[in-house]
Amino acid sequence: MTDTTGRVLRLLSLLSSRPVWSGPDLADRLGVTTRTVRRDVDRLRELGYPVQGEQGVAGGYRLGSGGRLPPLMLDDEEAVAVAVCLRLGAGGTVAGIEESAMRTLTKLDQVLPARLRSEVAALHGSTVILPGASPSVDPDTLMTLARAARDSTRVRFGYVARGGDRTERDVEPYRLVATGHRWYLLGFDLDRADWRVFRLDRMDPPHQTSFRFRRRPEPDAADYVQQSLTRNTYRFVSRTRLTATAEAVRERVPVHIGTVERIDDATSELVAGADDLESLAFHLAWVALDLHAELTVIDPPELQEMLRRLGSRLRRFGGAAR
């Protein structure tokens, strides 16, 4: 990095740190003349940064809104703070930012010095998060898989299937997918010569190997994972038709439970899964009641009987209340 480039980046960092800087103050901080400051400000403007100059006693330079996002110039404490917050966000402590936090954390991890990585790990290890409804995922597992997917290197890990069987897997990792507070890996399983979806909370700490792989044409990660979850993961899978729009049904059905297809402007088809048929019937009934919609069971036949039994129980509850 040339002296000029480094100075311009330092100038940008200073402008980002407080609302207004006078020309002499900036010159003093940078160890240059006010004329050099003006030239460096012009360089930033040419690069797309909206540096505004104001005249008068209270005037000076300020970094306006809009334009290009300036590069972050972080000191050690700031870098550690950002990394810890991103780890918490990637773990699902802030709903809706898991994937973006994970992408940002991967970029930061690539340039974070080893001494700061150890500080981040120590701080994270001393942080306690109360457990929620979903199993937690080790941030180190997320980071290892994210780096391996980025670098196109194989990973090995022990895995416990839904039925409890434990196997060792040799996988080419492609994408990490978050659904609610649960994370999944889409990868190519070398032993099975096919694409597979792995739940991270069922995974032993993965080992990133030194074996690089040539990326294959991959399926759409979001669609593949959702299809896998609703059709291949659960013991029972249902197909039902609802007299409601697909948009309205999607708002009430989590993506890891069901997929919705539009039939027409007023009808949609829902494919949903569960390990317990009674729970599935209850959930489908709640969706239909909440939407004031008619529900028709297409498959499996035993779901229709379970809904009848659920209806009989609800009628008994209503009779007992009189």
C-alpha angles and dihedrals in degrees: 000000000000122000090249094051092047091048093050091051089049089050090051090050091051093049089052094052100065139011101253136017126187118226094244092049091053091046090051093049093047097040094235139105125275087248090060089049090055091050092049090049088053089051090054091050090051088053091055102262112137100229109173124203122207128192128218138052094307092038131111139115126320133177106238128210123267127031121087122344105254119234113259115248104198129182119216096270093048092048092052092047093050093047093050092049091048091051090053091047092048089053091060101257089130112044117234100016101078098107097041090047090051093051092049093046090053091054092047093047089056092064102028113114116242092245090058093046089060090051091051091050092049093050092046091048091056093051120097122201119190110240118254133195093289128062116259124243124221108245089217089059089052092049095047093051093043092052092046092050091047093048095039094236127144123252132206125205144152114251134195114211124215090264092053099256114142121215138168114241132202106197142174102221118217113160141008113216126193122204114180104314094332126097129208135188121219108205145148109256106217095198092053095034091224144090116278138182118222128194108227094215089061092051128097114228103292124233117221107218129204092244111112121203135205108244115248126214099278132207121244101282099213094047094043094050093046092048090048093050096049098040109026107028104057131069092227125039121186135195115203137165122224130192091230137092119272090239092056093048093048090056090061102038119070113232092239091057105044150001124222129210126191116240097176138322092294105026135063139176121229125201109193136167139204139162091231121054094207092054090049092051092049093050094048091048091051092051092050094046093046090052094041085234135145115246123211121187115221098170146044105025093213090062089067091056091048090053090051090052091048090051091051091052092050090051090052090051090052092049092051090055093062 
